[in-house]
Amino acid sequence: MPPVTPDCDLLVVGLGAAGAAAALTAARAGASVVVLEKQPADRHTPSTRMSGGLVMGVTDVAAATEYLDRCAGGMVPRDVSARWAERAVGLFDWLAARGLPMTAIGGAEHPELPGAEGIVVGQPGEARYRLDARGGAGTDLYTALLSAVADTDVRVRWSSPAARLVRDDAGTVTGVRVGDDEGTVVRARSGVVLACGGYEFDEALKLDHLRAAPVYFYGNPGNTGDGVRMAQALGADLWHMNQMVGRAIGSFPMPDGSRLNLIIGIDPPGYVITDGAGRRFADESQQARLLHGFYYSLLGIDPATGRHPRVPCYWFFDDRRRAAGPLTYPHLGAGAVGLYTWSPDNRAEIERGWIHPGATVADAARAAGVADPEAAEATVAAYNAGCAAGRDPLGRPAETLVPLDTPPYYCVPLYPGGSNTTGGPRRNARAQVLDVFGEVIPGLYAAGELGQASGLLYPADGSNLSEALCFGQVAAECALAG
């Protein structure tokens, strides 16, 4: 039987930030590249496109290595964090060379940790949340990466879901079987890079691995754990499968039985969040600032009932907040890719039954399903009293203490969720996938949220995209180097 002729030097699975970075890096090195993208070109919704477009960079490699290692909490080897820091120090220049100059807008999410001074956060353009007909900065980033790929000889095969990895007799990964009717196999000389996202929309994987249930995500609905299963089939080890980029989000029933998951903005002040019994449990300003710590407050279990009493939790606000603008961000998530357009005054969502109104707080709580509506009423009254006194028992900053005093009142259930999971195949500093004995699976690489190199704490806004862009480059370089 004659030998099989490979179709390319490098085969990339997935065309988000990680896949684009891998493809661009390989093409620039003169390699031939094929990208298999699960979604069709006209319905391509990578998490990159749905993001805010923020990217974490590095100004000091040593400091950033220390910081990333502390954030990882022992879940990621230090040399992997060091490789991320080394690559991220030049990331803004890499993006600028592809038509996307970055503007620094912030820093580390945990400034108290050693090395935080080595982190910088940037965004394309000059305005942080610029809105126009094209959407937000995530759309700009996605468009720039796609345009850069189009300017190369990279061949993108749309509507081509990867089904199985293919190995030769020596155990080296040499290609991918495509999930089409013909069972097409695409082969590569130098290896395969898995950049096909996490498992945000695989209910079984979420139930088995995440710390609460249900958990909902507003990232790419095409991320169904394909890469996890393909790597596992080859004996890949997994790491930090219980981790995700979390906050409280909205999840709303659609007429077809599906759910619409959306990032929620509880700002401007005039907000209270309670558990299912109507009692406050954490400083809500973390959620208002879109930080990721509030998510951990949702995960507690009541051993007497075996339930998560804060899943869902309940957000209360008054008509002043209702009139201030939409409860979500039009340029992020589903809004960025046209999956749903939220009404500017929230009236349509009240009519849909997603926002529960009431003449009193208790009425709104009852409509939303809070177990003890009167307790919710008392909780808001106590909060209002704290606003008058300028003190909050849960430590809310004084500038956020705005009372709920403009009826009608509203309540929205919120769930643990976020943009993406971060667990997946374990990899080393060369982006090589490792088996359960710590050995390299030859020819197999991974980048992006499929086994993202972050652990316990989310380092900074834009860490997802930073990691994807950095390790996409690393994966391509190491695959071509052999």
Secondary structure, DSSP 8 states (H G I E B T S, - for coil): ------SEEEEEE--SHHHHHHHHHHHHTT--EEEE-SS-GGG---HHHHS---EEEES-HHHHHHHHHHHHTTSS-HHHHHHHHHHHTTHHHHHHTTT--EEEEE--S-TTSTTGGGEEEEEESS-TT--BTTBSHHHHHHHHHHHHHHTSS-EEESS--EEEEEE-TTS-EEEEEESSTT--EEEEEEEEEE-----TT-HHHHHHHSSSSS-EE-S-TT-SSHHHHHHHTTTB-EE-TT-EEEEEEEEEE-TTS-EEEEEB---SS--EEE-TTS-B-S-THHHHTT-SSGGGGG---BTTTTB-TTSSEEEEEEHHHHHHS-SB-TTSGGGTTTS----TTSHHHHHTTSSEEESSHHHHHHHHT-S-HHHHHHHHHHHHHHHHHT--TT---GGG-----SSSEEEEEEEEEEEEE--EE-B-TT-EEEBTTS-EEEEEEE-TTTT-S--SS--STTHHHHHHHHHHHHHHHHHHH-
